[in-house]
């Protein structure tokens, strides 16, 4: 049985197309890189977990200072972006966890690789006229664009 070229031509063309198909691999979609510069919202919640309503705390008070610094590997090296002091507050008037004081701060153009955000907390406690100073630092998280920082009194 002899097949004519006209009959065989479509089959040969299809066979040629199937065997000589493009070997180009699928191009993987590259994710758009996240920008290293971002804006951040920080909410400071200030409270105590202890109830100081008893009379023995009547002559006790607290002074609180919050200072948020942007420490950078580029100039300017150290920039204060928040510096606030809550004057002497009587222990009996300190806010409880259920009703905290809240302070909100918007930070612009934070550079993820070059900047570090550090909160300095200083508490001066006066109990019956005797003062004690407590100080600690806390580094904020770059991965959180909205961050809540609890400051316990």
URSUL-V317366 format. One record per run of one state. SS is the DSSP state (h for helix, s for strand, l for the rest). FROM is the first residue (numbers start at 1). TO is the last residue. If there is no record, write none. Layout:
SS&FROM&TO, SS&FROM&TO
//
This chain:
l&1&4, h&5&19, l&20&36, s&37&48, l&49&54, h&55&57, l&58&59, s&60&72, l&73&77, s&78&90, h&91&93, l&94&95, s&96&96, h&97&99, l&100&100, s&101&111, l&112&114, s&115&127, l&128&129, s&130&139, l&140&145, s&146&152, l&153&153
//
